[in-house]
Amino acid sequence: MAKTINLQKISEAIPYLLSMPSRRMWVDYDEEADVLYISFEKPQNATDSEMIKDVIVHRRGKEVVGVTVLHASNHLKS
């Protein structure tokens, strides 16, 4: 079954996407695990990670190179 694209939601996300620490990013969603992966560097080569609630922030030095969002579907707004 083909998924529909909600252009309004994409438009609403643009300001957030442009404020990310990198102009290039890779996004993967594992539906079975309900985990969203966002990478700002490929490969990330993170040297440290910090968990803040259900988000894991991956850093290389002081630079954020990616985030992992656990229970990602909980972040959907009705």
N, C-alpha and C positions, 0 to 999 in steps of 0.2 A: 504494500500500500504506500503510495507516494505521500510525503509530508508536505503540508502547505507552508509557505513562508509568510510570516507576519511582518510586512514592511514597516508598520508603525513601531513594533518592538525593536527592529533593527535601527530605525531612526533614533529612538530613545537611547540606544546603547552607544551611539557614535561619540558623544562627549566623553563617556567613560573610557572607550577604547582609545581615543586620542590622548587621554591623560595617563595612559600606561607608561611604564618606565622605558619602553622600547617601541619603535615604530613597526617592528616585525614581531609577530607572535604566532605561536602554534597552539591550537586548541583541540583537545581530544576529550570526548565524553564516553565513559564506560557505563552504559545504561544498566547492565546487570549488577555492577558494584555501586552504581550511583555516585561515581567519582568523576569530577571535572579536573582536567589537567591543563594548565596554561603555562607555556614556556616562553620566555623572552630571549633565550639563547638556545641554540642547538649545536652541540649538546650542552646541557645546563652546567655540568661539572661543578655542582654545588659543593661548598666546603662546610656548610652549616645549614641547619633547618630549625625552625621554631614553630610550634603549634599554637595557634591563637583560635580558641573555640574549635570549630570544625574546619579550619583552614591551616594548611602547612605552608609556611613561607620558606622558600629555598634561596639561600644567598651564597655568593662567592665573594668573600671579603664583605664589604658593605653593600655590594650591588645585589639587588633582587633579580634572580635569574628565572624564577618560576614560582607558581603557587599550585597547590593541590587542594581542591575543595571536596571534602567528604560530605556525604548526604546532600549532594548538590540540588536535588529536586526540592528539598526543603526551602530553598531560596526563591522558588517561583512565587510570584505574586498572583493572587486570584484576579 
